Amino acid sequence: MKQSDKDLLSIQEARKTVERAYEAQRIWGTATQQQVDRVCEAMAQAAFLGSERLGRLAAEETGFGVPEHKKLKNEFASRHVWERIKDIKTVGFVRQDKVNKIYEIAWPMGVVAALIPSTNPTSTMINNILISVKARNAIVVSPHPNAVNCCVETGKLMIDAADDAGAPPGLINCLTQITLEGTQEMMSYKHTGVILATGGSEMVRVAHSQGKPAYGVGPGNVPVYVDRSADLEKAAKYIVSSKAFDYSVICATEQAVVADRPIAARLKQLMEGEGAYFVGESQANSLRKVLFHSDGSINVSAVGKSPQYIAAMAGIQVPGQARILVARLNVVGREEPLSREKMTTVLGWYEANGWEAGCERCIELINFGGRGHSLIIHATNEKVIMAFGLEKPVFRIGVNTMGTLGAIGLTTKVMPSMTLGAGGIGGSITGDNVTVYHLFNIKRMAFETTRPPEMAMKPGTTPAGPIYGPAPGEIEAVVEEVVRQILKV
């Protein structure tokens, strides 16, 4: 098939699918809260039961990550997300302020156009379907070209559960002819109500250019600062486990340790005990060459791979028991490729003397590639913790937790989500974890509480000063003069 033919088929599929979703949403928009919750609960249960199979499909198709970890993410996106959103009202009156006489009414956005990444395809799919349908929207999904099959299977599982629970046909849809042109058509089509973009920076930029409301994520270059007051054993275990989790494909994964100098040697020793392998400078040079292209873009073939796989690519030897590779770094910026976001099992290592210096280094890393995203701190000194919270240009700060699981809301109480906003400074419309609240609007019915001022009720008077324009009776003379000039009378 010629590329032009594939583009046309993709555009046609996108239009037809959005039309189908639009018709289904017009029905779903009249559903009761009981009907909505019954359908969502059925989908969550089906996805939870299919978590292992879907996780293996995702790992096999994309070549990224660890099947067992993808299973855990699928369980999180189904059961954990559902448990947190199931009691949220999304139909009719959702809040009543009887004192101020304000009544708030939920109103769906319509058709959600969702972009799904190859790094976390099935879990993001489950998450986005649940929050969209809970808000009484229809959804059309465009998966990454390298994750079509596992996304289609995830969609089928949830569609079957939704249909059995009474959802209208066409409420949940997954495109199969994936091209940039088709995805753009899906996002810009007249019946699309909102875009939910989880993926690479370029695709998120395209999503924001479609003239539609769009929730997009920014890249994460997450530093983890370890203070001298930290529980070092816990910090070492969490950092290594978090970086190794699903081979580091979650955007909130730690990308560089910033160790307070007095505890740096001990932290390194403890991390080595957890499976961190510190590479030498020549080995680090080999990693720089294999992980990034000359323009700074990441080598996709290295994404989501084991340290042994990465080492083989780089032509270096590492122990079989290594869980992550750690490279000592001194600078941040274009001259140091390993100071970038590394969506694989390679971690940077910096040392800083005192929390103020650590703070500055963390800000450097965030500004280089993770503005608005996330930061992790291990400390028990409340002053240091609060200072980091106040000063960092990010919207998720995990304290004494794993970056991967803390930022998405599994080990913390932030709203659980697989789509993490980076706020205005990161190019996103929100810094929140995107959830059901972001996918419906609120109508406000407001009763009068204060009588209008008396002046507003009185008729106006003629203003003082000159009145511009012809006086009464002068307009006819002006017209006659213009006519005479035209006719040369």
Steps between C-alpha positions, in 0.01 A plus 500: 500500500629844406552747784250741343235227502575419863469868593159525331374182667622629834325836454179326396513266799555793734200693365266202509611399846458848649154522340410166655630610838307827473171320448571265790590790729169674427333197655754458779466864595151420628614207716431493873779485757404139571532405134836678468643332809373157400675521163825638644515241775451222246782637284733543798439143611556359150822696457626393843441133420677543165796689644757225465408407141490863391833571669667217313346611171633852554853384584512260205367747244698808604818335629491737798503419867419207727177298458449457875535873555260574217253268670533709817442821303190349340369402842568853621324659201195280544432422866693781672378774265144374522504486879603867511247630245199274557331728754553820299168638376498566126126519430258780582551715809847423631533777761253724681590811697169587661644791696628681190227354277739345244406168343759319285406259222735259321511525123701259278748626242381263226753293308847456652781450247776314684861439395662192655880458534699185427671515841186446712237404242256266674503676837450843342221356286320358805544824695377727220197289414388487863530873568338591166198275535457587869465865389229390247722549197566272206864429416699435183855375552794531264777269625867534418572305177720258698224421749189456284430133572523517878285815502239339278488201734464728802224692328316182402510373858351822633251542216358152560463572872338837432256356246395225740440764769276709275725756328391615153697356205783722382573659838858363509711479184857425396641596161694232313627689193757720671661789315583855604236628258231274644589591857488870416159451339375327814618790715375782277170349382192712563346260753813460713449675832834470677844346442680286756860466382740264674816446301812657356559874496442536126162328505393702803602819314286393204209433737522855637490644146164355397279782622336276760527486879794269568660337802859413419797380700854632496825304523635410843864541598442409862778564753504322835674690778628296796567717803736424789190459718353225281435138588778381269406131498146585391620759247743256338240225473235733360723674246635178351162328497328803351756542222490129422118488503376409151847598381433870564227579246275699736570871450519562877790257545814639666756613242784624721598469865620819671674371814588719798881465518530381864281195427592442134748219556264312730207547262710367211595195706137431592381544142764255381358253750160546333634428150636834377815467290715816485672519162845647436562806282584301186186292547299819552635633169376185328157551658488862383554387142243222505217670689479824304537621143724794416204740509417396858200286413473165673586178319164320505664159478647561847169600665358268765785248494685307769847617608649187344334582166623860518851381587504266200394788275783710640755219476577496873486233769272528804406243766204276433337604828512873419154659510604850386813676372620819670733757344681771699434842344628852565306734273145545369416600145555417136867416560391216732252269323451290813351802679194461273192287560607137456200272455705193574701347784777765512515749787712812543691573825592842635637609837425833666620638834187597693135526411535849349751372244285192449204726439684692228614181328145365500369821345767472229383150413133599503559804278704294255218263418231453763338836577174456685521124537630332815771485765576252780662582833620265773540687830365522852595864556169688466675827414677340203186322381290817510771706330507253212122516474499879481784550255481227238328577166311168498145396594569163663748472785522151647635483854669177612327298229574342162481736205323257272228384736476813713437747219226292337325464837557138598717567807371852569155656520526720191226418250598179320567546130724390216490853350705751700461866410802733509314829541551819303877503553517153345270576208191336651160645583514349852759382749257241640491127460230497233188320619123499467467856637680631191257337257172664594402863527294664771184702441422741783149603587518813714204657683495867593648565843541880481259758360648714220608856589227762463702687237489191277119518506466871398477628142802686368515877432644699209876524552663841545719642223470515121300249303696388197342460157246708304234680699135415429400637156861537382528150351266590209714801406814285505340243271382769254850649482655158428244432224568844337872432494451160343263634234695826466180696532 
